[in-house]
Amino acid sequence: MAKNEIKVAANVADTIRPTLAGAKQHPAWQALRSVAGRITTPLLPDDYLKLANPLWSARELRGRVIEVRRETVDSATLVIKPGWGFHFDYEPGQYVGIGVLMDGRWRWRSYSLTSTPVTRARLITITVKAMPEGFLSSHLVGGVTPGTIVRLAAPQGNFVLPDPAPASLLFLTAGSGITPVMSMLRTLARREQVGDVVHVHSAPTESDVMFADELARLHDEHGGYRLTVRATRAEGRLEMTGLADIVPDWRDRQAWACGPGGMLDDAHRLWSSEGIGDQLHLERFAASRAAAHGTGGTVTFERSGKTVTADAATSLMDAGEQVGIQMPFGCRMGICQSCVVGLIDGHVRDLRTGAEHEPGSRVQTCISAASGDCSLDV
């Protein structure tokens, strides 16, 4: 009986008229929309609006790809015009979730915003590097065309640059780890706050450096911005023990670092050993995962009444999306805590640590997998 009650509640919830994102900031529009909603019942004004313009959806954040601009052989910048409800007051360094319809299924990932907040053009950009194991990243770089409608999740993340910026900065980046820092650099230039900035960037070769021309211009036009590019195929990876040779005063700077896990781990150890760990800000693009073990199981989504069989390496979030269950999410890599839901029955395993969670726990669906049959409060 309890299950039936939960299912009825979920079905009723599906008919609740969504609240427009930012309704409090636009009370007049929201009042008009409420009146229109009563007139157009059982459909919502949103159902008619998105027929005229797909970006006029109040049920979800949407965007239209305006341009796909190649950066390097395997990376590209997507220029996106967000639709109704998107706010441009994000902080430089934050990321945005993007959903793309592929083979009848919405596939989601999070990417750093490379644009600056509060733009007059009301556009955002993300810059994506195609990864060999990244099905969606390869599609975004080589398969998405201008005009494509995407879904968006609101910007979030704590890897941000304060305003005003610290007097002296150090950016340590490698590969696509430059993307959140690019938003910071562009914002500093727009605010005329490029004071004392040292930037050490690593890439396999100079031709692999994203935004190479723009970085060179920043270096030439702003005397306070000093850029060092390390071509790792010829010079080897940057060893943190030799950082003082490149940046003698690194201990006196507030540092932001983004890149491969090994580089970030080394930086964390170095700053901690010097007793200045609070001066280092890290952004990780992926969480390390423990070796998969077990057999997975049947995952039941109690509120929707749907089930799916998943193996031990498939996250609960990915499993749910296979049967149309849209769970809350943010970073999709176990950092932001946006995807936490209740575990009603059974056990699930943390894909990073291998630790198992018991019934009654609240679990992160993006980095947890079934460890036998389980039920989620979704």
C-alpha positions as CSV (number, residue, x, y, z in Angstrom):
1,M,0.0,0.0,0.0
2,A,2.8,2.4,0.8
3,K,4.3,1.9,-2.6
4,N,1.0,2.7,-4.3
5,E,0.8,5.8,-2.2
6,I,4.3,6.9,-3.2
7,K,3.5,6.3,-6.9
8,V,0.3,8.3,-6.7
9,A,2.2,11.2,-5.1
10,A,4.8,11.0,-7.8
11,N,2.2,11.1,-10.5
12,V,0.5,14.1,-8.9
13,A,3.8,15.8,-8.6
14,D,4.3,15.4,-12.4
15,T,1.3,17.7,-13.0
16,I,2.4,20.5,-10.7
17,R,3.0,23.6,-12.6
18,P,6.7,24.4,-12.5
19,T,8.0,27.7,-11.0
20,L,9.9,29.8,-13.4
21,A,13.6,30.1,-12.4
22,G,14.0,33.7,-11.1
23,A,10.3,34.2,-10.6
24,K,11.0,36.4,-7.5
25,Q,13.1,38.7,-9.6
26,H,10.3,39.0,-12.2
27,P,7.0,39.1,-10.2
28,A,5.0,40.8,-13.0
29,W,5.9,38.2,-15.6
30,Q,5.2,35.4,-13.1
31,A,1.8,36.8,-12.3
32,L,1.0,37.1,-16.0
33,R,2.2,33.5,-16.5
34,S,-0.1,32.3,-13.7
35,V,-3.2,33.9,-15.3
36,A,-2.2,32.4,-18.6
37,G,-1.8,29.1,-16.9
38,R,-5.4,29.1,-15.7
39,I,-6.6,29.9,-19.2
40,T,-4.6,27.3,-21.0
41,T,-5.3,24.4,-18.6
42,P,-4.6,21.4,-18.9
43,L,-1.6,22.6,-20.9
44,L,0.9,25.1,-19.5
45,P,1.8,28.3,-21.2
46,D,5.2,26.7,-21.4
47,D,3.8,24.1,-23.8
48,Y,2.8,26.9,-26.2
49,L,5.8,29.1,-25.7
50,K,8.4,26.5,-26.6
51,L,6.6,25.8,-29.8
52,A,7.3,29.4,-30.8
53,N,10.8,29.4,-29.4
54,P,12.5,26.3,-27.8
55,L,14.4,28.6,-25.4
56,W,11.2,29.9,-23.8
57,S,10.8,26.9,-21.6
58,A,10.2,27.5,-17.9
59,R,10.2,23.8,-17.0
60,E,14.0,23.5,-17.6
61,L,16.9,25.6,-18.5
62,R,17.7,25.4,-22.2
63,G,20.2,26.8,-24.6
64,R,21.0,27.0,-28.3
65,V,24.4,26.4,-29.7
66,I,25.3,29.5,-31.7
67,E,28.8,28.6,-32.8
68,V,31.3,25.8,-32.5
69,R,34.9,27.3,-32.6
70,R,37.8,25.0,-32.9
71,E,40.6,25.7,-30.4
72,T,43.1,22.8,-31.1
73,V,42.9,19.6,-33.1
74,D,40.9,17.9,-30.3
75,S,39.2,20.8,-28.5
76,A,36.5,23.3,-29.4
77,T,34.6,26.2,-27.8
78,L,30.8,26.1,-27.9
79,V,29.1,29.5,-27.8
80,I,25.6,29.0,-26.3
81,K,22.7,31.4,-26.0
82,P,20.8,30.4,-22.7
83,G,17.1,30.6,-22.6
84,W,14.6,31.9,-20.1
85,G,15.6,31.5,-16.5
86,F,19.4,31.5,-16.9
87,H,21.3,34.1,-14.7
88,F,24.6,35.6,-15.8
89,D,25.8,36.4,-12.3
90,Y,27.9,33.2,-12.0
91,E,31.4,33.5,-10.6
92,P,34.5,33.0,-12.8
93,G,35.7,29.4,-12.4
94,Q,32.3,27.8,-12.0
95,Y,31.0,25.0,-14.2
96,V,27.6,24.4,-15.9
97,G,25.8,21.1,-16.7
98,I,24.9,20.5,-20.3
99,G,22.6,17.8,-21.6
100,V,22.7,16.7,-25.3
101,L,20.1,14.5,-26.9
102,M,21.9,11.5,-28.4
103,D,20.3,8.4,-29.8
104,G,17.0,9.3,-28.0
105,R,18.7,9.8,-24.6
106,W,19.8,13.0,-22.9
107,R,23.4,12.6,-21.9
108,W,24.8,15.0,-19.3
109,R,28.2,16.2,-18.3
110,S,29.6,19.3,-16.6
111,Y,32.1,21.7,-18.1
112,S,33.8,24.8,-16.9
113,L,32.5,28.1,-18.2
114,T,35.2,29.9,-20.1
115,S,33.1,33.1,-20.6
116,T,32.9,36.0,-18.2
117,P,29.8,36.7,-16.1
118,V,27.4,39.5,-16.8
119,T,28.0,39.7,-20.6
120,R,26.0,42.2,-22.7
121,A,25.7,39.6,-25.4
122,R,24.0,37.2,-23.0
123,L,26.0,34.3,-24.2
124,I,28.1,31.7,-22.4
125,T,30.9,29.5,-23.6
126,I,32.3,26.2,-22.6
127,T,35.5,24.7,-24.1
128,V,35.6,20.9,-24.4
129,K,38.5,18.6,-25.0
130,A,37.6,15.4,-26.8
131,M,38.7,12.5,-24.6
132,P,39.3,8.9,-26.0
133,E,36.9,7.5,-23.4
134,G,34.5,10.5,-23.5
135,F,31.6,9.7,-25.8
136,L,29.9,13.0,-25.1
137,S,33.0,15.1,-25.2
138,S,33.9,13.8,-28.7
139,H,30.4,14.5,-29.9
140,L,30.5,18.1,-28.5
141,V,33.9,18.7,-30.2
142,G,33.1,17.1,-33.6
143,G,29.4,16.4,-33.9
144,V,27.4,19.3,-32.5
145,T,26.2,21.8,-35.1
146,P,25.0,25.4,-34.6
147,G,21.3,25.5,-33.9
148,T,21.4,22.5,-31.6
149,I,19.1,22.9,-28.5
150,V,20.8,21.7,-25.3
151,R,19.6,21.4,-21.7
152,L,21.5,23.4,-19.1
153,A,21.9,23.1,-15.3
154,A,22.6,26.3,-13.3
155,P,26.2,27.2,-12.8
156,Q,27.8,26.1,-9.6
157,G,31.2,25.2,-8.0
158,N,33.6,26.6,-5.3
159,F,36.7,26.9,-7.5
160,V,36.1,30.7,-8.0
161,L,38.0,33.9,-8.1
162,P,37.0,36.5,-5.5
163,D,36.3,40.1,-6.3
164,P,38.5,42.0,-5.8
165,A,41.2,39.5,-6.7
166,P,44.2,38.9,-4.3
167,A,47.1,41.2,-4.9
168,S,49.4,38.3,-6.2
169,L,48.1,35.2,-8.0
170,L,49.5,31.9,-9.3
171,F,47.7,29.8,-11.8
172,L,48.9,26.2,-12.3
173,T,47.1,24.5,-15.2
174,A,47.6,21.6,-17.5
175,G,45.7,20.4,-20.5
176,S,41.9,21.3,-20.3
177,G,42.5,22.4,-16.8
178,I,43.0,25.8,-18.2
179,T,39.3,26.2,-18.9
180,P,38.1,27.5,-15.5
181,V,41.2,29.7,-15.2
182,M,40.4,31.2,-18.7
183,S,37.2,32.6,-17.3
184,M,39.2,34.1,-14.4
185,L,41.7,35.7,-16.7
186,R,39.1,37.1,-19.0
187,T,37.2,38.5,-15.9
188,L,40.4,40.0,-14.5
189,A,41.1,41.7,-17.9
190,R,37.5,43.0,-18.1
191,R,37.7,44.4,-14.5
192,E,41.2,45.8,-15.2
193,Q,42.5,43.8,-12.3
194,V,45.4,42.1,-14.0
195,G,48.0,43.1,-11.4
196,D,50.6,40.5,-10.4
197,V,49.6,37.2,-12.1
198,V,52.0,34.3,-12.8
199,H,50.5,31.5,-14.9
200,V,52.3,28.2,-15.5
201,H,50.6,26.0,-18.1
202,S,51.5,22.5,-19.3
203,A,50.5,20.9,-22.6
204,P,52.0,18.0,-24.6
205,T,53.1,20.5,-27.3
206,E,52.7,24.2,-28.0
207,S,50.1,23.4,-30.7
208,D,48.0,21.7,-27.9
209,V,47.7,24.9,-25.9
210,M,44.1,26.0,-25.8
211,F,43.5,29.8,-26.2
212,A,47.2,30.1,-27.3
213,D,46.7,33.4,-29.2
214,E,44.6,35.0,-26.5
215,L,47.1,34.1,-23.8
216,A,49.9,35.6,-25.9
217,R,47.9,38.8,-26.2
218,L,47.3,38.9,-22.5
219,H,51.1,38.4,-22.0
220,D,51.9,41.3,-24.4
221,E,49.2,43.7,-23.3
222,H,49.4,43.3,-19.5
223,G,52.7,43.8,-17.9
224,G,51.5,42.1,-14.7
225,Y,50.6,38.8,-16.5
226,R,53.6,36.4,-16.9
227,L,53.0,33.2,-18.8
228,T,55.2,30.2,-18.9
229,V,54.2,27.3,-21.2
230,R,55.8,23.9,-20.6
231,A,55.7,21.4,-23.5
232,T,55.7,18.2,-21.6
233,R,56.7,15.9,-24.5
234,A,59.9,17.7,-24.9
235,E,60.5,19.0,-21.3
236,G,58.7,16.4,-19.2
237,R,55.9,17.1,-16.7
238,L,56.2,19.9,-14.2
239,E,57.6,18.6,-10.9
240,M,56.3,20.6,-7.9
241,T,59.7,20.2,-6.2
242,G,61.1,22.4,-8.9
243,L,58.4,25.0,-8.8
244,A,60.6,27.6,-7.1
245,D,62.9,27.6,-10.1
246,I,60.0,29.0,-12.2
247,V,58.1,31.0,-9.5
248,P,60.5,31.9,-6.7
249,D,57.8,33.6,-4.6
250,W,55.1,30.9,-5.0
251,R,54.7,30.7,-1.2
252,D,53.5,34.3,-1.1
253,R,50.8,33.9,-3.7
254,Q,47.2,32.7,-3.6
255,A,47.2,29.7,-6.0
256,W,44.5,28.1,-8.2
257,A,45.4,24.8,-9.8
258,C,43.5,22.6,-12.2
259,G,44.7,19.7,-14.3
260,P,45.5,15.9,-14.0
261,G,45.0,14.3,-10.6
262,G,48.7,13.5,-10.2
263,M,49.6,17.2,-10.6
264,L,46.9,18.2,-8.1
265,D,48.0,15.6,-5.6
266,D,51.6,16.8,-5.8
267,A,50.5,20.4,-5.3
268,H,48.4,19.5,-2.3
269,R,51.3,17.7,-0.7
270,L,53.7,20.6,-1.3
271,W,51.4,23.4,0.0
272,S,50.5,21.3,3.0
273,S,54.1,20.5,3.8
274,E,54.8,24.2,3.9
275,G,51.9,24.9,6.2
276,I,50.1,27.1,3.6
277,G,47.4,24.7,2.4
278,D,44.8,27.4,2.8
279,Q,46.5,29.4,0.0
280,L,45.9,26.6,-2.6
281,H,42.6,26.1,-4.4
282,L,42.1,22.9,-6.4
283,E,39.6,21.9,-9.1
284,R,39.4,18.2,-10.1
285,F,37.6,17.2,-13.3
286,A,37.3,13.5,-12.4
287,A,37.1,11.4,-9.3
288,S,39.4,8.4,-9.0
289,R,37.4,5.2,-8.9
290,A,38.1,2.0,-7.1
291,A,38.2,-1.2,-9.1
292,A,34.8,-2.5,-9.8
293,H,33.7,-5.7,-8.0
294,G,30.4,-7.4,-7.3
295,T,27.6,-8.2,-9.7
296,G,25.5,-5.1,-9.6
297,G,21.8,-5.7,-9.2
298,T,18.2,-4.4,-9.9
299,V,17.7,-0.8,-9.0
300,T,14.2,0.2,-8.1
301,F,13.1,3.9,-8.2
302,E,10.3,3.9,-5.7
303,R,8.6,7.1,-6.6
304,S,8.4,6.4,-10.3
305,G,7.9,2.6,-10.0
306,K,10.6,2.0,-12.5
307,T,13.4,-0.6,-12.3
308,V,16.6,-1.2,-14.2
309,T,19.3,-3.8,-14.0
310,A,22.8,-2.3,-13.7
311,D,26.3,-3.8,-13.5
312,A,28.7,-3.0,-10.7
313,A,30.5,-0.2,-12.7
314,T,27.4,1.8,-13.7
315,S,26.5,4.7,-11.5
316,L,22.9,4.9,-10.1
317,M,22.5,8.1,-12.0
318,D,23.4,6.6,-15.3
319,A,21.3,3.6,-14.6
320,G,18.3,5.8,-13.8
321,E,18.7,7.9,-17.0
322,Q,18.6,4.7,-19.0
323,V,14.9,4.4,-18.0
324,G,14.0,8.1,-18.1
325,I,14.6,8.9,-14.4
326,Q,16.0,12.4,-14.1
327,M,17.7,12.8,-10.7
328,P,19.2,16.0,-9.3
329,F,22.8,16.5,-10.2
330,G,25.5,19.1,-10.5
331,C,29.1,18.1,-11.2
332,R,28.4,14.4,-11.8
333,M,31.8,13.5,-10.2
334,G,31.1,13.3,-6.5
335,I,32.1,16.8,-5.4
336,C,29.1,19.1,-5.2
337,Q,26.6,16.8,-3.3
338,S,23.7,17.9,-5.5
339,C,22.7,14.3,-6.4
340,V,22.2,12.9,-2.9
341,V,19.0,10.8,-2.5
342,G,17.8,8.3,0.1
343,L,18.6,4.6,0.0
344,I,15.4,2.8,1.0
345,D,16.5,-0.8,0.8
346,G,19.6,-2.8,-0.2
347,H,23.2,-1.7,-0.5
348,V,25.2,0.5,-2.9
349,R,28.9,0.9,-3.3
350,D,30.9,4.1,-3.5
351,L,32.8,3.8,-6.9
352,R,35.7,5.9,-5.5
353,T,36.4,4.1,-2.3
354,G,34.6,0.8,-2.5
355,A,32.7,1.5,0.7
356,E,29.2,0.1,1.0
357,H,26.2,2.1,2.2
358,E,23.3,0.6,4.1
359,P,19.5,1.3,4.0
360,G,18.6,4.6,5.5
361,S,21.8,6.2,4.1
362,R,21.8,9.2,1.8
363,V,24.0,8.4,-1.2
364,Q,25.5,10.3,-4.1
365,T,24.0,8.7,-7.2
366,C,26.7,9.9,-9.6
367,I,29.5,7.9,-7.8
368,S,27.5,5.0,-6.3
369,A,26.6,1.7,-7.9
370,A,24.3,-1.1,-7.0
371,S,25.8,-3.8,-4.7
372,G,22.9,-6.2,-5.1
373,D,19.3,-5.3,-5.5
374,C,18.5,-1.8,-4.0
375,S,15.7,0.8,-3.9
376,L,16.1,4.6,-4.1
377,D,13.7,7.3,-2.9
378,V,13.3,8.8,-6.4
